[in-house]
Amino acid sequence: MLNDLKSAFARNATTLLPDAVGAAALVVMLAVALHLPGLL
């Protein structure tokens, strides 16, 4: 299983950073959306 993970990371190394940035953006948007009713 560890070899499978290593090979998956090796194949997708070029898209790993943009995917992480996109996931972080989604988390930030979710946090803002959840806190928005309390701010208004």
FENURLIN-V351770 format. One record per backbone hydrogen bond with DSSP energy under -1.0 kcal/mol. NH is the residue of the N-H (numbers start at 1). CO is the residue of the C=O. Records with the same first field share a line. If there is no record, write none. Layout:
NH=CO  CO
This chain:
5=1
6=2
7=3
8=4
9=5
10=6
11=7
12=8
19=15
20=16
21=17
22=18
23=19
24=20
25=21
26=22
27=23
28=24
29=25
30=26
31=27
32=28
33=29
34=30
35=31
36=32
40=36
